[in-house]
Each structure stands twice: as structure tokens, then as C-alpha cells.
């Protein structure tokens, strides 16, 4: 279905990730030669919190790019869930250690490194894995700080119209 749809010029692509992520994907699609119409209608808005890292922090844990964006620049270790998050953290001045893109591998990496001092997990309001709690269970000094909130947003009128039509939407 997708292969057929990609050859039809009036089959739109609907991107519902937060605005920055949707715009980045739109750029990649265009760079790859995808000329289909693209509609962006985020169903989540990222709201950053005022974050002040604790003075006794020895390192950070980032499980998303948004966590990195929310936190001031630091020159200390940062354990990152994957390469994309690590790339942003490194550009911001952190000394990054990257896992392979999922929380369990990140936990294994941190435990293998056995860092000393307080680790701070800068995270979103909603999380799937309580990284700090699992590290504390293994004897590490870890806390978490909510660095951003994920606020639900309604689909834009144009996006709803796309989904209500009979023709395919990617």
C-alpha cells in the first residue's frame, strides 16, 4: 500500500510528532526526494520547565533530546540513550557516553561504568522506565528532575480533513 501510495502525487504524509521533530523528518523526506504533500499537525507540545541542576551533580542521564535541550550547558559526563541524543548533548558541551537507543541498554551501560557521585536523570513528565529508581536499587546515587512536559494538542483542521477523506494518507 505504501509503495503504491508513494507513486500517487495526491497522497499526503501526515506528521504528528512535536513540531521540531516533524520539521526534521520533513527535511529528511525532502532530501530523500519525497515530493508528496506534507501536513504537520503535532499531537504533543513540549513545554520546557525551569531546570537548575543540583550543585552536587556528578553526571547527567538523558533519555531524550528534549531533556538535553531543557538543561543548561555543562562540561561533565552525560549518559545518553542513543547516538542522536548524545550528538545534541555533545554539541552543548557534555562529555557523552551513548547506549544503543533503548533504556535497558542505557541502564546496563551506566551500571557497567559504575560512576561515583550523584547522577541526575533529566526527563519528561511521563516516562516508561524509571531510570533513577532502577539505579538506586543497584546502589548508585541517582535522582530525577522533570525537565519538560508533554502536553496533548488537538489535530489541526487540515489534518482532521485528511483523515476523514476516503483516499489514503501516510
N, C-alpha and C positions, 0 to 999 in steps of 0.2 A: 504493500500500500504506500509506504513512504517513498520507495523508488519511483513509483508511478506519479505520486503527488509532486515529487521534486521536478518533474518534467512539465508540469502544468503551471503556466505563469500566474494564474489567479488563486493558487493555493497559498494562503498566508501562513506565516510562522508566528505563533503567539508565545511571547516570553513573559513569564510571571515571577521571575526571581526579583529580588530588590534591584532598584534602578541601576546602580553601578555594575552589578553582576550581569544584568540583562544587556547593558550597553557594551560591556566587554565581549559577551557572546555574540552580539550583533556585529561588532567589528571583526571578530574571528570568522564568522559566517561570510561576511562580505569579502574578506581577504581570501577565503577559500573559493570564491567565485559564485556563491549563492546569491541569486538576484531576486528571489521571491520577496514579496512584500513582508515586512516585519512589523508587528504591533507589539509594543511594550506596555504591559499593564501589571505592575508589581502587586502581589497579594500580601507582601510584607514590607513594612518600612522599618529601617534600622534607626533607632534613636539612641545616640551615644549618651552615656552618663558621665558626670564629672568624676574622674578617677584620679586618686592620689596613691601611688604605690607606697606601701609601708617602708619606713626608713630602714628597717632591718631585713628587707628583701634581699635574698642572695641570687635569685633567678626567677624567670617567668615561665609560665606554661601558656601556650596559645593553641587553641583547638579550632580557631577560625581567623580569617583575615580581619574580620571586624574587631576582634579582641586586640589585635596589633594596632589598628587604626585608633582605637579608643585610648591607648596608653601613651604617655609621654616617652620620648626617645630615651633610651638607656644604653649604657655600654656594659652589659653583663650577659650571662648565659640566658638563652631562651630556648626551651624545648618546644618544637613546633610539630603539629600533627602531620604535616606533609610539606612537600617542596614549595608549593605556591604560597603557603603561609610563611614559610621560612624565608622565601625571597623578599617578601614585603618587610618582614622583621629585620632582615639583614640590611636592607636599604635604609631602614630607620635607625641603624646603629647597634642593633642587638647582635650578640655572638651566638649564632643559631646552631642547633642540633636538631636534625629532622628525622621524623619517623616516616613510615611508608603510606600515610594517608588515612589511618584509622586509629581510634582511641586506644584499643588494646595494644597495638604495637608501640604507641607513644608511651603508655604505662610501662611496658617491658623495657623500653629504652631508658626511661628515667630511672627505673629500679636498677638496671644494669650499671648506669653511671653513678648511682648512689651519691648524689650531691649532698653537701653539707650546707646547713642554713635553711632559711625559710624560702620555700617556693610559693609563688602566687599564681594561681590559675585565673587569668582574666577571661571571662566567659560571658555568654549571653544569658539573659534571664531564664530561658528554657534550655535544658540540656538533656542529653540522652545518657551520658556517663558522668558520674560524679568523680572526676579525676582526683581532686584533692582528698576526698574521703578514702578512696582506694589507696592513695599514697600514705595517708596517715595510718591506715590499717597495717601497712608494711613497715611502719616505723619512721617514715620521713616527716619532716615538719612542712606541712602544706596547708594552705588556706585558699579560698576562692573569693573573688571580687566580681560582682556583676558590672561589666563594663559597657554593656549595651542591651537594649530591649528590642524584641522583635514584635512590632505592632501590626496586627492584621489590617489590611486595607481592602476595600471593595474593588472588584474589577471595574475598569473604565467602561464607559458606554460602548465604545468601539469594540472592545474585547468581548463584551457580552453579545454584541450583534454578530461577531464572527462565530461564536459558539452556538448561536441559535440558528444559523443558516444550515442548509442541508449539505452543502459542499464540505469537503474535508478541510481540516485545519491541523497544522503541525504544531 
